[in-house]
Amino acid sequence: MSKLLKKIEIRMRDKWRFLLLVAGLFFTGGATALAETPDAALDRLLGDARLEAETPGTCEKPDNDRLVRIFCEGSIRAGIREKYPLFGTLEGDERFGYGVDVARAIALRLGVEPAFTRVKAATRIPLLDEDKIDVVLATMGHNTQRDSQARFIRPHYYQSETVLIGPKELQVAGWKDIAGRSICVTIGNGSNAQMISHQARLMLFEEATVLPVRLADETCMLAAQDNSFFASYFTDEDFARRFETKFGFAQVPWGMGVANTGSDRLAQALDLMSQIFHRTGVFLEIGRKNSIATGFLEHQQEVWTRPECNTADGNSNVECVLPPLDAALEPTSFVHRVVAAEKWMSEKTGLSVSLPMFKTVPAWTLFQSGILNSLYLVVGALGATLFFALLLGALQSTENAFVQWIFKVLTVILQSSPVVLTVVIAAALAQEFFSYSSMVAIGAAIVALGLMNGSNAGQAIGEAMHTLHAENAGKDVAETELFGRAVSRSATQIVSFLINAAKGTPVAAFIGAPELLSALTDITSFASGRATTYTMLLLFYVLVVMIVVWLCGRLRGVLERRHA
């Protein structure tokens, strides 16, 4: 009996062990199913898209999503840089760089060919929106400002920070040292707004490769760009001997970008692929091949091998992915009305109008100060032109032949000099005597414009004086009376050059004067809507010149009547 009970006990124990084993397998299997691997999820997603592309009639549909269309066309269109050493370079027909090789690895995993399109910082997102490329791989920092403009792939495929580069002898150690200084940057750089907020003046270029050249020829005393860009230049002994990194800021992860519409499945596929490429070391291997700094990639490989990250939904785990750089600018109190106006104009006219100068506090502040400074500049240029016209007219009509000759030569020199060069020389001379500031730049521009236009008007007054001397030979007419008549006779020329001075004020932007052209250039360096912005600039100056023409017409009438 005891033996029978013992057998039953053993069987019952085995039965429970069996049930526990089955339960364990069930729950383990269920957990595995819930935590699908990125590899399995990617295979399933790509398999479904391929099957859809192979379905008769699918590839003829104009509205199919971008992943399906990639399989239909057998290629993926990647937007890359062509003048960004180590990351995207074109030499002859050969392309090199980290971004280029990442695009090739993506195409290989998809089983299609890569098709490359050159993009710049200012064109990479617009080309996505225009459906001219499928994915951006162009050193694009992922910040909160861009989050609404494109769908960023996560995990990120690289990371950098903006650095300020300048000559070793230039004393720049922090933000307080850049106020009023001109910094050469590229259009569309996300860190431009931060520099502007510290009162820096920006000189904009389309391509980053221009920056080292402009540093070398001293057009730029400071240049700002990603540290990844300048990495290759510091391997050059001459460059490293002359220049150094002053300080860095705005550390930002780089994201591949796809369009906000029509790219849901493509984005999911690239998300999963990026996880796999980090975990398996594909990104790291490509980085080492292209001799870029790999600290970020090594750390990311560790992150994506963790069990909690190595899942199909790991890219939504805040413990695994990096947040975008917080680059949100403070909105204006009336931004909602601006957005409503843009929408209304788009609906009524069919034109896409963007008004960035009214949407954020930094842009609105720049816009207001730009208008005020432009008005100061116009008024100052008009006053300086009239002053120099009278002064040079009097000096050219003096009885002293030597004085006449000196100022006639000066007039010829001023008349022969390009206006931009004259303004630049005036600014350089001003900085010899004063510390650089916005007001010094505006003052230099006023003097330069006044001299150039006043010399022409003064010549007309001088010639009128000589004619009047001849006409009044032997008559007892006071010199002041003759001078007044000469000014009246020259009224048309004086008015013409006063108008010319008003029209020439935007040239002050070349020396960093913060007038409206310079302010709008700064605004478009970190915001969209360049066409609308510069149209507003044109309308502003047309209105200003119209007012000046009207006032000058009144002035001419007064001058002509006074000595008629």
C-alpha positions as CSV (number, residue, x, y, z in Angstrom):
1,M,0.0,0.0,0.0
2,S,2.8,2.4,0.9
3,K,4.5,1.6,-2.5
4,L,1.3,2.4,-4.3
5,L,0.9,5.7,-2.5
6,K,4.6,6.5,-3.3
7,K,4.1,5.9,-7.0
8,I,1.0,8.1,-7.0
9,E,2.9,10.8,-5.2
10,I,5.7,10.6,-7.8
11,R,3.3,10.7,-10.7
12,M,1.4,13.7,-9.2
13,R,4.8,15.5,-8.7
14,D,5.7,14.8,-12.3
15,K,2.3,16.0,-13.5
16,W,2.8,19.3,-11.6
17,R,6.3,19.6,-13.0
18,F,4.8,19.1,-16.5
19,L,2.1,21.6,-16.0
20,L,4.6,24.1,-14.6
21,L,6.8,23.5,-17.6
22,V,3.9,24.0,-20.0
23,A,2.9,27.2,-18.2
24,G,6.4,28.4,-18.3
25,L,6.7,27.8,-22.0
26,F,3.3,29.5,-22.6
27,F,4.2,32.7,-20.6
28,T,7.7,32.8,-22.0
29,G,6.4,32.5,-25.5
30,G,3.8,35.1,-24.8
31,A,6.4,37.5,-23.4
32,T,8.6,36.8,-26.4
33,A,5.7,37.5,-28.7
34,L,5.0,40.8,-27.0
35,A,8.6,41.8,-27.0
36,E,9.2,41.3,-30.8
37,T,12.8,41.8,-31.9
38,P,13.7,44.7,-34.2
39,D,15.0,42.1,-36.7
40,A,11.7,40.2,-36.9
41,A,9.6,43.4,-37.0
42,L,11.7,44.8,-39.8
43,D,11.5,41.6,-41.8
44,R,7.7,41.5,-41.4
45,L,7.4,45.2,-42.4
46,L,9.6,45.0,-45.4
47,G,8.0,41.7,-46.5
48,D,4.5,43.3,-46.4
49,A,5.7,46.3,-48.4
50,R,7.4,44.1,-51.0
51,L,4.3,42.0,-51.5
52,E,2.2,45.1,-51.9
53,A,4.7,46.5,-54.5
54,E,4.5,43.2,-56.4
55,T,0.7,43.3,-56.5
56,P,-0.5,44.1,-60.0
57,G,-1.5,47.8,-60.4
58,T,0.1,49.0,-57.1
59,C,3.1,50.7,-58.6
60,E,0.9,52.6,-61.0
61,K,-0.9,54.3,-58.1
62,P,0.4,57.9,-57.6
63,D,-0.7,57.9,-53.9
64,N,1.1,54.8,-52.7
65,D,3.4,55.3,-49.6
66,R,7.1,56.0,-50.0
67,L,8.3,52.6,-48.8
68,V,6.2,50.7,-51.3
69,R,7.3,53.2,-54.0
70,I,11.0,52.5,-53.2
71,F,10.4,48.8,-53.9
72,C,8.4,49.7,-57.0
73,E,11.3,51.9,-58.4
74,G,14.1,49.7,-57.0
75,S,15.9,52.7,-55.5
76,I,15.9,55.0,-52.5
77,R,16.6,58.7,-53.0
78,A,19.0,59.9,-50.3
79,G,19.7,63.6,-49.8
80,I,23.4,64.0,-48.8
81,R,26.1,66.6,-48.5
82,E,28.8,66.9,-51.1
83,K,31.1,69.4,-49.5
84,Y,31.3,68.2,-45.9
85,P,34.6,66.4,-45.3
86,L,34.4,62.9,-43.7
87,F,30.6,62.9,-43.9
88,G,29.7,63.7,-47.5
89,T,32.2,64.5,-50.3
90,L,32.0,64.3,-54.1
91,E,35.3,63.9,-56.0
92,G,34.8,63.4,-59.7
93,D,32.2,60.6,-59.8
94,E,33.1,59.1,-56.5
95,R,31.2,59.8,-53.2
96,F,32.8,59.4,-49.8
97,G,31.8,59.9,-46.2
98,Y,29.9,58.6,-43.3
99,G,26.5,59.8,-44.5
100,V,27.1,58.3,-48.0
101,D,28.0,54.9,-46.6
102,V,25.0,54.9,-44.2
103,A,22.8,55.5,-47.2
104,R,24.4,52.6,-49.0
105,A,23.9,50.3,-46.0
106,I,20.2,51.2,-45.9
107,A,19.8,50.6,-49.6
108,L,21.6,47.2,-49.2
109,R,19.3,46.2,-46.3
110,L,16.2,47.2,-48.4
111,G,17.6,45.3,-51.4
112,V,17.5,48.4,-53.7
113,E,20.0,50.9,-55.2
114,P,20.9,54.2,-53.6
115,A,20.3,57.3,-55.6
116,F,22.1,60.4,-54.3
117,T,20.9,64.0,-54.5
118,R,23.0,66.9,-53.3
119,V,21.4,68.9,-50.5
120,K,22.5,71.9,-48.4
121,A,21.3,73.0,-44.9
122,A,18.8,75.3,-46.4
123,T,17.3,72.8,-49.0
124,R,17.3,69.4,-47.3
125,I,13.8,69.7,-45.7
126,P,12.2,71.5,-48.6
127,L,13.4,68.7,-50.9
128,L,11.7,66.2,-48.7
129,D,8.4,68.2,-48.8
130,E,8.7,68.5,-52.6
131,D,9.0,64.6,-52.8
132,K,12.4,64.9,-54.6
133,I,14.2,62.7,-52.0
134,D,13.0,59.9,-49.7
135,V,15.4,60.4,-46.8
136,V,17.8,63.1,-45.6
137,L,21.3,61.9,-44.4
138,A,22.9,65.4,-44.3
139,T,24.3,66.2,-40.9
140,M,20.9,67.4,-39.8
141,G,20.6,68.1,-36.1
142,H,17.4,67.0,-34.4
143,N,15.9,69.9,-32.5
144,T,12.5,70.8,-31.3
145,Q,12.2,73.6,-33.8
146,R,12.6,71.1,-36.7
147,D,10.3,68.4,-35.2
148,S,7.3,69.9,-37.0
149,Q,9.2,70.1,-40.3
150,A,10.2,66.5,-40.8
151,R,9.8,63.0,-39.2
152,F,13.1,62.2,-37.5
153,I,14.4,58.6,-37.3
154,R,15.3,57.3,-33.9
155,P,17.7,56.2,-32.6
156,H,19.9,58.9,-34.0
157,Y,22.8,58.0,-36.1
158,Y,25.4,60.6,-34.8
159,Q,25.9,63.5,-32.5
160,S,27.8,66.8,-32.6
161,E,27.9,70.3,-31.1
162,T,28.4,73.7,-32.6
163,V,31.9,75.1,-32.1
164,L,33.2,78.7,-32.6
165,I,36.5,78.7,-34.5
166,G,38.9,81.7,-34.7
167,P,42.5,82.8,-34.8
168,K,44.5,81.8,-31.7
169,E,45.4,85.5,-30.9
170,L,41.7,86.5,-30.9
171,Q,40.4,86.7,-27.3
172,V,37.1,85.0,-27.3
173,A,36.2,82.7,-24.4
174,G,32.4,82.8,-24.0
175,W,29.2,84.4,-25.0
176,K,30.0,87.8,-23.5
177,D,32.9,88.1,-26.0
178,I,30.8,87.8,-29.2
179,A,28.4,90.7,-28.8
180,G,28.7,92.9,-31.9
181,R,31.1,90.6,-33.6
182,S,30.4,89.2,-37.1
183,I,30.4,85.4,-37.3
184,C,30.3,83.4,-40.5
185,V,27.7,80.6,-40.5
186,T,25.7,78.5,-43.0
187,I,22.1,79.2,-43.8
188,G,19.8,76.9,-41.9
189,N,22.1,76.1,-39.0
190,G,19.9,75.4,-36.0
191,S,22.4,77.2,-33.6
192,N,22.2,80.5,-35.5
193,A,19.3,81.7,-33.3
194,Q,21.4,81.2,-30.1
195,M,24.3,83.3,-31.5
196,I,21.9,86.1,-32.5
197,S,20.4,86.1,-29.0
198,H,23.8,87.0,-27.7
199,Q,24.0,90.1,-30.1
200,A,26.3,88.4,-32.7
201,R,26.0,89.6,-36.3
202,L,25.9,86.7,-38.8
203,M,27.4,86.5,-42.3
204,L,25.6,83.8,-44.2
205,F,27.0,81.3,-46.7
206,E,25.4,78.4,-48.6
207,E,28.1,75.8,-48.0
208,A,30.2,75.0,-44.9
209,T,33.3,74.5,-47.0
210,V,33.5,78.3,-47.6
211,L,34.1,78.9,-43.9
212,P,37.7,77.7,-43.6
213,V,38.6,79.6,-46.7
214,R,37.1,82.8,-45.4
215,L,38.9,82.3,-42.1
216,A,42.1,81.9,-43.9
217,D,41.7,85.1,-46.0
218,E,40.4,87.0,-42.9
219,T,37.0,87.7,-44.4
220,C,35.8,86.0,-41.3
221,M,37.4,86.4,-37.9
222,L,35.0,83.8,-36.4
223,A,33.1,80.9,-37.9
224,A,30.6,78.6,-36.4
225,Q,29.8,75.1,-37.5
226,D,29.5,71.5,-36.2
227,N,32.7,70.2,-34.6
228,S,32.3,67.2,-37.0
229,F,32.9,69.5,-39.9
230,F,36.0,71.1,-38.6
231,A,37.5,67.8,-37.5
232,S,39.2,67.2,-40.8
233,Y,40.6,70.7,-41.0
234,F,42.4,70.4,-37.7
235,T,44.4,67.5,-39.1
236,D,46.0,70.1,-41.4
237,E,49.1,71.5,-39.6
238,D,48.8,75.0,-41.0
239,F,45.1,75.3,-40.1
240,A,45.8,73.9,-36.6
241,R,48.7,76.3,-36.1
242,R,46.6,79.4,-36.9
243,F,43.1,78.6,-35.5
244,E,41.6,77.0,-32.4
245,T,38.2,76.2,-31.0
246,K,37.0,79.0,-28.8
247,F,34.1,77.2,-27.2
248,G,31.3,74.8,-28.0
249,F,27.5,74.8,-27.4
250,A,24.2,73.3,-28.6
251,Q,25.1,69.6,-28.4
252,V,22.6,68.0,-30.8
253,P,21.9,64.4,-32.0
254,W,21.8,63.9,-35.8
255,G,18.7,62.4,-37.3
256,M,17.8,60.9,-40.6
257,G,14.7,62.7,-41.8
258,V,11.7,61.6,-43.9
259,A,8.7,63.6,-45.0
260,N,5.8,64.1,-42.6
261,T,3.3,62.7,-45.1
262,G,3.4,59.4,-46.9
263,S,6.4,58.1,-45.0
264,D,4.9,56.2,-42.0
265,R,6.1,52.8,-43.0
266,L,9.4,54.1,-44.3
267,A,10.0,55.8,-41.0
268,Q,9.2,52.6,-39.1
269,A,11.6,50.6,-41.2
270,L,14.4,53.1,-40.7
271,D,13.7,53.3,-37.0
272,L,14.1,49.5,-36.7
273,M,17.1,49.5,-39.1
274,S,18.8,52.1,-37.0
275,Q,18.4,50.0,-33.8
276,I,19.9,47.0,-35.6
277,F,22.7,49.0,-37.1
278,H,23.7,50.4,-33.6
279,R,23.4,47.0,-31.9
280,T,25.3,45.1,-34.6
281,G,28.0,47.7,-35.0
282,V,27.2,48.7,-38.6
283,F,27.1,52.4,-37.7
284,L,30.3,52.0,-35.7
285,E,32.1,50.2,-38.4
286,I,31.1,52.8,-41.0
287,G,32.3,55.5,-38.6
288,R,35.7,53.9,-38.2
289,K,36.0,53.5,-41.9
290,N,35.5,57.2,-42.4
291,S,37.8,58.2,-39.6
292,I,35.2,60.2,-37.6
293,A,35.0,60.4,-33.8
294,T,33.2,57.2,-32.6
295,G,32.6,57.8,-28.9
296,F,28.9,58.4,-29.5
297,L,28.6,55.3,-31.7
298,E,30.4,53.1,-29.2
299,H,28.0,54.3,-26.4
300,Q,25.0,53.7,-28.6
301,Q,26.0,50.2,-29.3
302,E,26.0,49.5,-25.6
303,V,22.6,51.1,-25.2
304,W,21.0,49.0,-28.0
305,T,22.3,45.7,-26.8
306,R,20.3,46.1,-23.5
307,P,17.2,43.9,-23.3
308,E,14.9,46.7,-22.6
309,C,16.1,48.6,-25.7
310,N,16.5,45.7,-28.1
311,T,12.8,45.4,-28.8
312,A,10.6,46.4,-31.8
313,D,9.3,49.4,-29.8
314,G,12.6,50.3,-28.2
315,N,12.7,53.6,-30.1
316,S,9.8,54.8,-28.0
317,N,11.6,54.0,-24.7
318,V,12.8,57.3,-23.2
319,E,15.5,55.3,-21.4
320,C,17.0,54.3,-24.8
321,V,16.6,57.2,-27.2
322,L,18.0,60.7,-26.9
323,P,15.7,63.7,-26.8
324,P,16.0,66.4,-29.5
325,L,17.8,69.6,-28.6
326,D,15.4,72.0,-27.1
327,A,15.6,74.9,-29.6
328,A,12.0,76.2,-29.2
329,L,11.9,80.0,-29.4
330,E,9.6,82.0,-27.3
331,P,6.4,82.7,-29.3
332,T,5.0,86.2,-29.6
333,S,1.7,87.0,-27.9
334,F,0.0,87.4,-31.3
335,V,1.5,84.3,-33.0
336,H,-2.0,82.7,-33.3
337,R,-3.2,85.7,-35.3
338,V,-0.2,85.5,-37.6
339,V,-0.8,81.8,-38.3
340,A,-4.5,82.5,-39.0
341,A,-3.4,85.3,-41.4
342,E,-1.0,82.9,-43.2
343,K,-3.8,80.3,-43.5
344,W,-6.3,82.9,-44.8
345,M,-3.8,84.2,-47.5
346,S,-3.1,80.6,-48.6
347,E,-6.7,79.7,-48.9
348,K,-7.7,83.0,-50.7
349,T,-4.7,83.4,-53.0
350,G,-3.2,79.9,-53.2
351,L,0.2,81.3,-52.3
352,S,2.2,79.9,-49.4
353,V,3.1,82.9,-47.2
354,S,5.4,82.6,-44.2
355,L,5.8,85.4,-41.7
356,P,8.6,84.2,-39.3
357,M,9.4,87.7,-38.2
358,F,6.1,87.9,-36.3
359,K,6.1,84.4,-34.7
360,T,8.9,84.4,-32.2
361,V,10.2,86.9,-29.7
362,P,13.8,86.9,-31.1
363,A,12.6,87.3,-34.7
364,W,10.1,90.1,-33.7
365,T,12.8,91.9,-31.7
366,L,15.2,91.7,-34.6
367,F,12.6,92.9,-37.0
368,Q,11.6,96.0,-34.9
369,S,15.2,97.0,-34.3
370,G,16.0,96.5,-38.0
371,I,13.2,98.9,-39.0
372,L,14.3,101.5,-36.5
373,N,18.0,101.3,-37.4
374,S,17.1,101.5,-41.1
375,L,15.1,104.7,-40.5
376,Y,18.1,106.1,-38.5
377,L,20.3,105.2,-41.4
378,V,18.1,106.8,-44.0
379,V,17.7,110.0,-42.1
380,G,21.4,110.1,-41.3
381,A,22.4,109.4,-44.9
382,L,20.1,112.2,-46.1
383,G,21.6,114.6,-43.6
384,A,25.2,113.6,-44.4
385,T,24.6,113.9,-48.1
386,L,23.2,117.4,-47.8
387,F,26.0,118.4,-45.4
388,F,28.8,117.1,-47.6
389,A,27.1,118.5,-50.7
390,L,27.2,122.0,-49.3
391,L,30.6,121.6,-47.8
392,L,32.3,120.2,-50.9
393,G,30.4,122.6,-53.1
394,A,31.8,125.5,-51.1
395,L,35.3,124.2,-51.1
396,Q,35.3,123.5,-54.9
397,S,34.1,127.1,-55.6
398,T,36.7,128.8,-53.3
399,E,39.1,131.3,-54.9
400,N,42.1,129.2,-53.6
401,A,43.1,127.1,-56.6
402,F,45.1,124.6,-54.5
403,V,42.1,123.9,-52.2
404,Q,39.9,123.6,-55.3
405,W,42.2,121.1,-56.9
406,I,42.4,118.9,-53.7
407,F,38.7,118.6,-53.3
408,K,38.1,118.0,-57.0
409,V,40.5,115.1,-56.8
410,L,38.7,113.8,-53.7
411,T,35.4,114.1,-55.6
412,V,36.8,112.1,-58.5
413,I,38.1,109.4,-56.2
414,L,34.8,109.1,-54.4
415,Q,32.9,109.0,-57.7
416,S,35.1,106.2,-59.0
417,S,35.0,104.0,-55.9
418,P,32.4,101.1,-55.6
419,V,29.9,101.9,-52.9
420,V,30.5,98.6,-51.1
421,L,34.3,99.2,-51.0
422,T,33.8,102.8,-49.7
423,V,31.5,101.6,-46.9
424,V,34.0,98.8,-45.9
425,I,36.9,101.3,-45.8
426,A,34.9,103.7,-43.7
427,A,34.1,100.9,-41.3
428,A,37.7,99.8,-41.1
429,L,38.8,103.4,-40.4
430,A,36.1,103.8,-37.8
431,Q,37.2,100.7,-36.0
432,E,40.8,102.1,-35.7
433,F,39.4,104.8,-33.4
434,F,36.4,103.2,-31.8
435,S,35.5,99.8,-30.4
436,Y,33.2,98.0,-32.8
437,S,29.5,98.4,-32.1
438,S,26.3,98.5,-34.0
439,M,26.2,102.3,-33.8
440,V,29.8,102.6,-35.0
441,A,28.8,100.5,-38.1
442,I,25.7,102.7,-38.7
443,G,27.8,105.8,-38.3
444,A,30.5,104.6,-40.7
445,A,27.8,103.8,-43.3
446,I,26.2,107.2,-42.9
447,V,29.5,109.0,-43.5
448,A,30.4,106.8,-46.5
449,L,27.0,107.2,-48.1
450,G,27.0,111.0,-47.4
451,L,30.5,111.4,-48.9
452,M,29.8,109.4,-52.0
453,N,26.5,111.1,-52.8
454,G,27.4,114.5,-51.4
455,S,30.5,114.6,-53.5
456,N,28.4,114.3,-56.7
457,A,25.9,116.9,-55.5
458,G,28.8,119.2,-54.3
459,Q,30.4,119.0,-57.7
460,A,27.1,120.3,-59.3
461,I,27.1,123.2,-56.8
462,G,30.7,124.0,-57.5
463,E,30.1,124.0,-61.3
464,A,27.1,126.2,-60.8
465,M,29.2,128.6,-58.7
466,H,31.8,128.9,-61.5
467,T,29.0,129.7,-64.0
468,L,27.5,132.3,-61.8
469,H,30.9,133.9,-61.2
470,A,31.3,134.2,-65.0
471,E,27.8,135.6,-65.4
472,N,28.2,138.2,-62.7
473,A,31.7,139.3,-63.5
474,G,32.2,142.9,-62.5
475,K,28.9,142.9,-60.5
476,D,29.0,143.5,-56.8
477,V,27.2,140.3,-55.6
478,A,28.0,138.7,-52.2
479,E,29.5,135.2,-52.2
480,T,26.7,134.0,-49.9
481,E,24.1,135.2,-52.4
482,L,25.9,133.5,-55.3
483,F,26.2,130.3,-53.3
484,G,22.5,130.3,-52.6
485,R,21.8,130.7,-56.3
486,A,24.2,127.9,-57.1
487,V,22.4,125.6,-54.6
488,S,19.1,126.6,-56.3
489,R,20.5,125.8,-59.8
490,S,21.7,122.4,-58.5
491,A,18.5,121.5,-56.8
492,T,17.7,118.7,-59.3
493,Q,21.1,117.1,-58.8
494,I,21.0,117.5,-55.0
495,V,17.6,115.8,-54.9
496,S,18.7,113.0,-57.2
497,F,21.7,112.2,-54.9
498,L,19.6,112.4,-51.8
499,I,17.3,109.8,-53.2
500,N,20.3,107.7,-54.2
501,A,21.6,107.9,-50.7
502,A,18.3,106.6,-49.3
503,K,18.2,103.7,-51.9
504,G,21.8,102.8,-51.0
505,T,21.4,102.3,-47.2
506,P,20.9,98.5,-47.4
507,V,24.6,98.3,-48.3
508,A,25.4,98.9,-44.6
509,A,24.6,95.3,-44.1
510,F,28.0,94.5,-45.6
511,I,29.7,95.9,-42.5
512,G,27.4,94.4,-39.9
513,A,25.1,97.4,-39.4
514,P,21.9,96.0,-37.9
515,E,19.5,97.6,-40.4
516,L,16.5,95.8,-41.8
517,L,18.3,93.8,-44.5
518,S,20.8,92.5,-41.9
519,A,18.0,91.8,-39.4
520,L,16.0,89.8,-41.9
521,T,19.1,87.9,-43.0
522,D,19.6,86.9,-39.4
523,I,15.9,85.9,-39.1
524,T,16.0,83.7,-42.2
525,S,19.2,82.1,-40.8
526,F,17.0,80.2,-38.3
527,A,13.5,80.5,-39.7
528,S,11.8,79.7,-43.0
529,G,10.0,82.0,-45.4
530,R,12.9,83.7,-47.2
531,A,10.8,84.7,-50.2
532,T,8.1,86.4,-48.1
533,T,10.7,88.0,-45.8
534,Y,12.7,89.6,-48.6
535,T,9.5,90.7,-50.4
536,M,8.7,92.6,-47.2
537,L,12.1,94.1,-47.3
538,L,11.6,95.3,-50.9
539,L,8.2,96.8,-50.0
540,F,9.7,98.6,-47.0
541,Y,12.4,100.3,-49.0
542,V,10.0,101.1,-51.9
543,L,7.8,102.9,-49.3
544,V,10.8,104.7,-47.7
545,V,12.1,105.9,-51.1
546,M,8.7,107.0,-52.1
547,I,8.5,109.2,-49.0
548,V,12.0,110.5,-49.6
549,V,11.1,111.3,-53.2
550,W,8.1,113.3,-52.0
551,L,10.0,115.2,-49.4
552,C,12.8,115.9,-51.8
553,G,10.3,117.2,-54.3
554,R,9.1,119.7,-51.7
555,L,12.8,120.6,-50.9
556,R,13.5,121.2,-54.6
557,G,10.5,123.5,-54.9
558,V,11.7,125.5,-51.9
559,L,15.3,125.8,-53.3
560,E,14.2,126.8,-56.7
561,R,11.7,129.4,-55.5
562,R,14.1,130.9,-53.0
563,H,16.6,132.2,-55.6
564,A,14.4,132.3,-58.7
